[in-house]
Amino acid sequence: MSQIAQQLANVRRRILQAATLAGREVSSIQLLAVSKTHPVTRIQAAIEAGQRAFGESYVQEAIPKIEAIAKTRDDIEWHYIGPIQANKTAAIARHFSWVHSLDRLKIAQRLSEQRPPHLPTLNICIQINTSGEASKSGIEAHALPELVQAIQALPRLRLRGLMTVPARSEDAQAQRRPFAVLRELLQTLNNQGATLDTLSMGMSQDLEMAIAEGATIVRVGTDIFGARR
């Protein structure tokens, strides 16, 4: 077994344990392997170990990897998880199945216009700044209902849920609270008539807390591929 296969197995074991503790079915939680900064060879090792969903943050780095993998595989799902520049939306719309980091209507409109008609609808998560940090991407919670309504009216996009990247904290309760906030926001939107099913939250250091609060996608990079290159 390769090192990456072993590390993937360890992460999957953690997800199973966290799901069991939370009284959840492990099948309700998707592992997104964050492959940004890592080469195609390491992604291929993860694919050989059964991983099928990968997250990238840099368009110019991601597209050559996506195209290289596509030469031999057509069952790989690519998720864009980084900040979105307006001049990169066409490439994102063409090459990815999911976008987790949407925080502006202008970007949603561009993705909608630029999504090729022959591709399935582009799955969208809205990024929420749950920590109130000026340095963090994402919208404030009070702006969420208006953005949700606007995105739902756009063709070729499917709004799936919410995403957050909370501030790191040594205090377990402080680390967990943003995940609870995201869950509560999604529940409120669904109570108002939305049909959202995705909470993209939790990474290498805090996936257990995120799963306890209802995460459906956990984004793990370091504990699979090692430190960023």
Secondary structure, 3 states (H helix, E strand, C coil): CCHHHHHHHHHHHHHHHHHHHCCCCHHHCEEEEECCCCCHHHHHHHHHCCCCEEEECCHHHHHHHHHHHHCCCCCCEEEECCCCCHHHHHHHHHHCCEEEEECCHHHHHHHHHHCCCCCCCEEEEEEECCCCCCCCCCECHHHHHHHHHHHHCCCCEEEEEEECCCCCCCCHHHHHHHHHHHHHHHHHHHHCCCCCCEEECCCCCCHHHHHHCCCCEEEECHHHHCCCC
